Amino acid sequence: MHALPHKYYVSVSGKSQDNLALTADKLPGLAVAAPAEFDGPGDQWSPETLLMGAISSCFILSFRAISTASHFEWLTLECDCEGTLEVIERKMQFTTVTLKARLTIPEGGDVEKAQKLLDKAERSCLVSNSLSSEVHLEAEVSVA
């Protein structure tokens, strides 16, 4: 890891109509639009879905780093992320985020250690730690 602080830059452009164009150096561009819940087309990434994607991706990458440091072998990790958007004190915000993780470990793997590492990854995720939302982890570990 590089020394902190890290800085990340993205650029977004848009017109009064159509999708926004989200870009960053050396990365493919993304089309971004309002979600269907905000009368958008519902067929593009939105700020809301990008945030849920950032949380679940950060969780898996945190687990990958923690499991590597712990010399823990695993096969696959899938994670669904659901955020609940509400109005609190006249401000719209995500109030809860639920991560539904499904980890598969090799035969003979330590299920208890797997659960502890999943919990540690949830606590270590820098994206969810940067939010005021409550984050809940529902983890399932299965042996291949």
Secondary structure as GFF3:
##gff-version 3
##sequence-region A 1 144
A	DSSP	beta_strand	11	13	.	.	.	ID=ss1
A	DSSP	beta_strand	20	23	.	.	.	ID=ss2
A	DSSP	beta_strand	30	32	.	.	.	ID=ss3
A	DSSP	three_ten_helix	36	38	.	.	.	ID=ss4
A	DSSP	alpha_helix	47	69	.	.	.	ID=ss5
A	DSSP	beta_strand	76	88	.	.	.	ID=ss6
A	DSSP	beta_strand	91	105	.	.	.	ID=ss7
A	DSSP	alpha_helix	111	124	.	.	.	ID=ss8
A	DSSP	alpha_helix	126	129	.	.	.	ID=ss9
A	DSSP	beta_strand	134	143	.	.	.	ID=ss10
###
